[in-house]
Amino acid sequence: MAGLLLCAPSAWAQAQAGGRVAAVDAIRTSTHDQFVEQLAGLHRDQDHLSTDEKRHLLFLDGWEANYEGHYPEAETIFRQVIAGDGDDALGIRALALLMNNLSSQGNYAEAYAMASRAGDDLPNISDGEARYVLLANLSQMLTFAGKPDVGLKYAEMMLAATPPGYSPCQALVQKVTALEGARKLTSRSPVLLSTIDTCTADHQPVFANTVSLILVDRLLAENKQPDALAMLDRIAPAVQAAQYFPHMVDVASARARAFEQMGNSDEARRAAMQTVAMSHPGDVNEALRYAYHILYGIEKADGNTAKALDDYEHYVVQDQGYLRDANVRNAAYEAARKHFLDQKLQAEGLSKENNILRLQQALDAKAVETSRLYVVVMLLALLTIGLWSVRIKRSQLRFKWLSSRDGLTGIAHHQHFMAETGRTLKALERRGGDGCLVFLDLDHFKQVNDTHGHAIGDAVLKHTVAVCKGQLRTSDLFGRLGGEEFAMWLMDTPRLQGSVVAERIRAALAASPLVIDNLVVPFSASIGVACTDTLGYDLAALCRAADAALYRAKRMGRNRVVFDDGEPSGALSVLSARAASPGS
């Protein structure tokens, strides 16, 4: 709800400037069609408005531009409003909207810097509603930065600080958004369903639609596609009437996902194409990511190779853009975190709440210790009663598992990786499946050891394993071949999918330097890939081809993905080359 949750209409708006402008302000989210009509009327009569009312009208223009997804235009207007008098209530509202506007455009560094300064200025703001707006902004931005637990705390503070005459709807929406970010909701969560009812009863359709779309996501995740489509049909008239751009795109994307999961290719294609048609040039979001993935799957199944590859390339752009966006957003948050959180908590005089929180954490820790003690006592009793042979068997199994692990990183060592890959390769051959063998070698790793020492080098290897695991499925095999060289066996993975996985691993490593004790150690990796579709199911041949591709990647300049010589020519080679080029 970027740009809406941060600026609530009510008696505050009417007390600010008075007259017609404040009255129009008060109906922005409750009756948006009337708001647009009356906004046009204000522009026709603006010669009769005072200077303050004209500034208020300018703010409403920015709000509407933001609402419709015209973010650069809205940014310019908000900056003009703040330049007029950024310290008054209207200026604070414009600042709150500008923070989220900048986040929507990917300008996270400035957005979080503004949020930090706003947190510092919070003790000087005497207007209760203005403080309420900033609490909403902090909750939303921290949830967006991947800190939903902190965002939930601010949402609870916002709920407790709801000014008289305000609906609790907006604070509840922030709470639900934070809970969704923490993956703590199901389609039957009481807080989710009650928030929809509250916002609907309080005539806040845009906020009700926000939470209803979260409910749709939960229903789709739980494979309840008919219920999800029923909910989309129920809210579609309200979404269409409100004309809020993100909601219209999300509704089309959700329909595409639902029909695709149900196997209705025609309806899925129609909804996915509607999603793409509504989007602006340069947009990178989850709705487009889902849409292009669905279109690729449908066109591929229909045998439309050229169209499938075009949709797949768009999907890769969205997927990689999302990964880069997350990395930049998290880095911007971490840069401002100490000032943004610590100063905010101090300025709000939350020492009492902090003490209670620390006491609760201490009590929780004691409870955990007590629980562990009970578990230990019970285990000792069971071990005493149990048969000695059971203990021996469990020890043997544990030793067998440890004997297959690399001592530093905890993943499979060379022998175990090759043995398991050979075993699964035979099973794959029997059913005619596809697989890709990936060899990865860290670039200039010797320089890391020589410059920072072997302890930092070991930390880089462990960090590499953690980043790679985040991009692999549980069914994929992952092992350390020795030194700084690793290998991955991707079962049931055709060449195109293997190229995407390899490129995502390369990009994730390049975007995730090791940070330890104020030391930043950037690094990259060269990757070679060999696939069964061209080399067959001989493990030795796959290893030779992946190793040769790896060394070609190093000779070509490192930090890239190169495939085996057996890769077919044509559109597929072009797509793989684009995905493997630096900065792609």
N, C-alpha and C positions, 0 to 999 in steps of 0.2 A: 504493500500500500504506500510506496514511496510518494511523498507529496500530499497524502491525505491524512494519515494518522498524526501528522505533526502540526496540524492547524485546524482545530475543531471549531465549528460555528456554534454560537449560542449567545447568551446575554452579554458575554465579554465583547463580541464584535459590535453589538448594538450600543454598548457604552463607550466604545472607542471614538467613533466619529459621528455617530448619530445619523438620523435622517435616512434617506433612501439607500445610500451606499451600504450602510451597516445592515439594513434590512435584507438587501440582496445577498450580502456576505453570509447571513444566517441560514440561507436555504441551499448552499452549494451542494451538499451531499445528500440532503433529504429529498429535494425536488430539483434535480439538476437541469431538466429541460426548461423549467420556469426560470432558473438561474441564468441560463444562456440567453433567454429572451429578454429578461430584465437588464442583463449586462449590456446588451445592445441598446436598450432604451437609455441607460445612463450615459453611454457614449454620445447619443444624439443630443442630450441635454447637458453635456459636461461644461459648457460655458457658464452655467449657473451654479457650478459646484465650487466650494471653497478650496484653498490650496491643500489642506489636509485630506479633504474628500477626493481630490484628484489623485493624490498619492495612494489613497486607499483603493481607488479604482484601478490604478496601475498595478497594484498588488494582485487584485482579482484577475486582471489580464494574465499575469504570470502564472497564477494558480491554474487557470483554464488551459494555458499552453502546456503546462506540466501534466495536467490531467489527460490531455489528448496525445501525450507522448512527444511533443515538440520541445525536447529538452534544451537545445542550445538557445532557442528564443526565450524560454522561460528563465534560463540562467541570466541572460542579459537584463531582463526585467527585475529579477530579484536583487541583482547588484545595484540597480538604480534606486530601488526602494530603500535598501540598506544605506546607500550613500546619503539619502535625505536626512535620516536620523536613525541610525542603527541601534540606538540604545532604548528607543521607546518600544511599546508592546508590538506594534505593527512591524518594526524593524526586526524584532526577535522572531516573529512568525516567519518573516522573509528569510532570515538566517537559517532557521530550522528547515524550511523547504529547500534552500540552496544546498545544504549539506546532502540531503537525499538526492537532489538533482545531480550533483557532482558524482555521487556514487552510481547513479543510473548511467552516467556517461563514462564510467571507469576512471574518473579522476579521484582515486582513493586517497592519495597523499594529502591533497588540499582539503578533502572532505573530513578526514580524521584530524587534521591540524585544526580546522574550524571547530570540530566537536570538542577538542581539548581546550581551546580558548573559551568556548561557551561554558564548559564545565567550570573553568576558573572564575568566570563572571557570574555564575549562578548565585552566589551569596549576595551580590549587589542588586539582584532583581527582586523588587518588593511585590510585583504583581503576581498573585498566586497562579493565575491562568497561564502567564508567560512561563513560569517555572514548570508548570504542568506540560507545556508544549516541549520544553527542552528535555524533560524526563522521558517523554514519548520518543523523541529523537534518539536519545542515548540508548534506550531499549532496542529500538529498531536497528541502529547501526552496529551495536555489539552483537546482536543476533546475526546480522548480515556478515560480520567479520569472523563467524565461526565460533563465537562465544555465547551460545544460547543460554547457558546457566546464568551468566552475568546479565544478559538481556532479560531473562525472566525475573531477576531480582529488581531491575529497574521498572519492569512492568507492574510488579506487585507494589512498588513505591508509588507509581503513577495511579494505580487503582485506589490506594489509600488516600492519595492527595487529590482525588477528583473534586473539582470545585462544585459548590452548591448549584443545582439547576442543570448540571451536565449529566448526560447519560453515561452509565458505566461501559457502554458498548465499546468505545475506542480503546480503553485500557484493557478490556477483556480480549480484544482482537490482538493487541500486542502480546498478551500472555499466551494466547493460542499459537501465535506465530513463533514465539520462543520455544514453546513445547514441541511444535512441529520441527523446528530446527534441531532440537535435541532428540528427535525420533521417539518421543514419549506418548504419542497419540495413536489411537485406533479409531475406526469408524464409529465405535460405540462409546467413546470417551465422553463422560457427562459434560465436561467443560466445553468441549467442541460443540455439542448439540445445544447446550443452554445458551452459548454465545450467539449462535444463529437466531435463536428465539428472541433473545434480548435486543439484538440490533434490528430485527424485523419489527418487533413491537414498538421500538423507539423511532421508527421511520428513518432508519439509516440503511438504505438498500445497498449502497456501495460497500459498506463494511460487512453487511450480511453476505454479499456476494463473495467477498474475500474469504470468509471462513467457510462458506459453502464449497468453494473451489478447493480448499484444503481437505474438506470431507471427501470430495471427488477423488483426490489423489490417494487418500487412505483406502477408499473402496477399490480403486484400480490395483493398488498394491496387494489387497486381500482377494484379488480375482473375483470381485463382485461387479462385473461389468454391467449387467442389467440395472442394478441399483445406481451405479455411477451415471449411466445414460438417463435414468429417470430423474436424478438430481439435476443434471445438465438441462434437461427439458424444462424442469421446474423453474430454474433461475434464468433461463435464456431471455424471457421477456424483460426481466429487470435489468439484465446486463445490456440488452439492446437499448432500453430506455435511458440508462445512465450514460452510455457511450464512453465508458472509461476504457481507454485503449488496451492496457495490459490485460484486463478481464476478457475483452473480446478475443484477443489472441489466445489466452489460456483456455477459453471454452472450446475454440476450434481445435487446439492441440489435444485437449483431453478427449474430445470426440474421436479424433484420429486414433489415439492410443486404445480407447475402448473397442472400437470396431476392429482394429488390427488384432487385438487379443482374442476377439470373438471369431476371427477368420473372415470377416466381411471386407474383402479387399476394395471393392468399389466405393463403399462409404468411407473407408479409411483413407483412400487416395483423395477423395473429394475434400474431406476435412483437413488433411495435411496440406493440400494445395491452397486451401483457403487461409491456413495459417501463414504460409509463405507469402501469399498475395497481400495480406494485411501488414506485413512487417516492413520496416524502413531499411533502406540500404545501409549496410554496415552493422546491423543489429546482431548481437551475439547473446543468445539466451537459451534456456532449457526447452521452451516451446519449439523454437526452430530446430534445435538438436533432435528432438523426438520426431518432428515432421519429416526432416530429410532422411532420418534412419528408416522411417516407415516407407517413404517413397522409394528408397533404395531397395528395400526388401521386396516390395510389390513389383517394381520394374524388373528386378533380377528374376523373380519367380515367373514373370510373363515372358522372359527371354529378350527384353529390350536392353541389350548390353550397353549401348551408347548412353541411353538415358539413365540407366542404373549407375554407370560410372560417374556421370555428371552429378547425380544426387549424392553418390557416395563421397565425392570430393567436397561438396557442400557440407555434408555431415562431418567429415574430418576437420574442416575449418571451424565448424561450431564446437566440435568436441575439444580440439586443441585450444580454441579461444577460451572455452570455459575453464580448462586447466590453467592456462596462463592467467586468466582473470582471477581465479581463486588464489594463485600464488602471489600476485601483486596485491590483492586485497588483504591477505593475511600479513604480508610483509609491512604494508602501510599501517595496519592495526598494531603490530608488534612495535613499530617505531614510535608510536604515540601512546602505547599502553600505559606506561608508568605515570606519565603526566595526566593522561586522560582519565584513568581510574582513581589513582591515589588522591590527586588534587580534587577530583569530583567528590569523593567520599568525605574528604576533610572539609571542603566548602559546605557540604550539606549538613555538617555536624552529626555524622553518623557514628561517632565513637561508641555510643551506647549500643547501637545495632551491631557494630563490629565486635564488641565485647561479648554480646549474646551469641553471635555467630561463632566466635572462637570457643566459647564455653560449650556450645552445642557440638562443635567439632571435637573438643576434648572428650565430651561424654560419648560421642559416637566412637572415638578411638578406643575408649575404655570398654565400650560394649563389644567392639570387635575383638579386643584382647581377651575378654571374658569368654566370648563365643569360641575363639580359637582354643582356649584352655579346655573348655568342655569337649571340643572336637578331639583334642589330643588325648584327654582321659578316655574317651570312648574308643578311640583307635587303639590305645594301649590295651584296653580291656579286650577288644576284638582280636588283636594280635596275640594276646595271651591265650585266648580260648581257641583261636584258629589252629589249623593244622600246620605243622612245620613245612610240609611240602608246598603249601600255597605260597608261603613267604619265599621259598626258594624259586618257585616258578615266576613270581612277580619280579624278583631280582634278576632272573635270567632274561626276561623280556625287556626290562629296563636297560640292562647291559647291552643287549642286542641293538636297542634303539640308539643308545649313546655311541655305540661302535660305528654307526652309520653317519654320524654327524661331524661336521667340521668344528674343531675345538674353539675357534675364534667367533665365527658368525652364527653357529647353531643350525645352519642349513646342511643339506646332504654333501658329503665329501665326494671326491672324484669317482672312486670305485663304486660307491652306492648309487650315485647319479647315473653312471653309465649302465649299471646292471638294471636299474628300474626303467630307464629309457628303453633299453633293449627288450625288456619283458613287455612293456606297453606297446612298443613298436610292432611286435609280433601280433598282438591282439588287434591293433589297428589295421594291419595288413589283411587279417582274416575277414574283416568286415568292410574293407575297401575305403576306410576313412582317410582324412587329410591331417597332416601334422607339420609343425615347423620346429626346427632346431635352431636356437638362438645362442650365439657366442658373444659375450660382452667383455671388453677389456677397458679398464680405466686409462684415460690418456695422461701421459707424463706422470705416472704415479711415483716413479722414483724421485722426481723433484719434490713431491710432498714429503716423502720420508727424509730426503736430504735437507729440506728447508725447515720442517717443523718437528722432525723426530718420528721414531717408529710408533710411539704412543698415539700421536695424531693420525698417523697412517692407518693404524688399527681402527681408530674411531671412524675414519673415512670409509673403511671397508664395511663396518657395521652399519653406518648410515646408508651406504649404497644398498645393502641388503634390505633395510627397512623401506626405502623408497621403491625398490623393485617389487617387494611383496605387495605394496599398495596398488600396483598395476596388474597383478596376476590373479588368476582364479585359484580356488583351493585345489582344483584338479590338476593344475600345472605343476610340473616338477622344476625345482630350483636347486642348483648345486654350485659349489665352488670348485673350479678345476685346479686352482693353485695360484698363489700370489694374488694379483689383482684381476684374475680372469674368472668369469662366471659363465654358467650355461643355464638355459631354460628350455624345457621341452613342452611345447604347447600342443596338447592332444585335441583332436577334432577341430583343428584350426586351418582353414584354407589360406592360401597365399595372401589375399587381400587383407583378411583379418589379422594375419601375422604381421603384415607391414604396419598396420595401425598400432598394434600392441608394441612392436619394437620402437616405433617412432614416439609413442607416448612415454615409454621408459626412457628413451634418450632425452626427450624434452623435460621430463620430470627431474632427471638427474642434473641437467644443465641449469634448471631453475631452482634447485634445492641445495645451496652450498651448506657445508657443515659449519655451524656456529657453536663455538665452545670457548668459554672463558674469555669473552670479548674478542675472540679470534674468528675471522670468517675465512674459510678455506673453500674457494670455488673449485669445481672439477667437472669433467665431462667424460663421456664414454664413446668408444667406437663399437659398432655392432655389426656382426655378420649373421645372415639368416640363410638357412637351407631348408627346402620344403620337399615333401614326399611326392608332390604332383609332378616334379621334373626329375627327381633322383631316385624314386622308388623307396623301398623300405630297408635298405641296407644301412645299418648304423655307421659303419666305418666310412661309407661314401658320404653320408650326411655330415659326419664330423669333418672330413677333409674339405668338403665344399663350404661349410660354415666357417672353418678356420681360414680358408683362402679368402672368403668374402670379408672376414674381419680384417685381414692384413691389407686388402685392397682399400678398405675404409680408412685405415691409418695412412696409407700412401696418398690417398686423395685429400688428406688434410685433417683427419680425425673429426670427432663429434658429428658422426653421421651414421646412417644405416645403409648397408650394401647387401644385395641379394646374391645368391649363387649364380654361376654362369648359365645355368639351365633355365633361367627365367624367360618366359615367352616374350616376344616383341609385341609392339602395338600399344593400344591404349593402356593396358595393364602396366607395362613398363613405364610409361609416362607418369601414371599416377604414383607408382612406387618411387620414381625418381623425385617427384615433387615432395612427397612425404619425407624423403630422406635428406633433402637439401637443407643446409644450415638455416635456422630461423624460420623454417616452415611451420 
